[in-house]
């Protein structure tokens, strides 16, 4: 499955008040592995950035004054995300801004029309996922990094690409770590291998014969045979009868 972990920075809180995108950052993940493909773009919002927003992300009006406007980067951005599952922390905020930008673009361009995002991409909101998983707790990206022991000490201000990279680590930790597990411990027999999700797999060094096999007693065998008899009566056959080493019941065919 192709997933795009995405974050944006904006001039303010609400696109309905005329606020615009100023940065998009996204990283690609396929089958829960980061591919190294990224999308990162600063955008000239064609308006001033509010002081409150600037205090959060540190992007100034001067920084984006010479950047392209959204209409100039929209097609490349859309090609990067279309058809993927978007993994976003507080998805309604980011998707709302992207759809607003696409709406402005479509009104000016006519055809071809891009968006809305939800019609072309699946959307996974990690903030909602975190609230379901950790009710009553703080679930900001910083709080989740602390909870899952993900290093984000280099993150002083918000930045779209950095936040999307951190969110990728948080998402993998929240959903059980990397899917490919290495069961090879270090030389010496016993050891612990981290699977990438904060949980360790402990490998035991056992000599042949150390694992005890518990055989069923007569009462358990009788209950098992009774169950098989009922299966034969209902289905006309029982696949268990064909297993080597299992003594078939007297009623078993053949």
C-alpha positions, 0 to 999 in steps of 0.5 A: 500500500502506498501512503503519503505522510503529509503536513502543511504550514499556513498563514493562519488558522482558517482558510475561510478567513482568506488564509493560505498554504505556505509550505507542504512537506510529505514523505512516501511510504510503501508497505510500511517502509519509507522509500526516500521519495519526498515532496517539499515546497514553500509557497508564496501565499500572496498575502501576509502571514499572521504573527501568531502563525509565524511564532509557531513555524518561524516562516516569514513573509520575506522567506516565501516572497520569491517562492512560486504561488500554489497554481505553479506547483499544484500539478506536481503536488497532485501527482505526488499524492493522488491515489495514495492514503494520506496520513495526517495529524489533524487531517481536517485542518490540512485537507481543508487548506489543500481543498481551499487552494484547489478550489481557488485554482479550479475557479481560475483555471476551469479545466482540468480540475483537481480535487477534492482530496477525499475523492481521490485519496484515502485519509487517515487522521493520526490525531483521531487515532491517538485520541481513540488509543489514548483517551484523556491524554495529550495527543499532540505530535510532541506528546506522542513523540515523548510517549513512544520515545521518538527523538525530536530534539532537533525540532524547535519550530514546526516545519512541514517536511520535518513534521511529516518525517516525525509523524511517519515514525509516530505512525509506525510506532502507534500501529505496531512498528515495522512489519518486517521483523528480524528474529536474529539476535546478537551472537551469544544465544539469547538476546533482544531485537527491537522491532521498530515499534518499541517492543523487543522480541526475546530469543531464548537459547534452548537445548534439544529436549528442554521444551516439554510436550504436554500430552492430553489425558484420557478425558481430553482424548474422549472429548476430542473424539466426541467432537470429531464424531459430531463433525462426521455426522454433520459433514459426512467426513472429518479431515482430522482422520487423515492426519498421520499418527492420529488414531481414528475413531471406530466410526471413521470411514475406511 
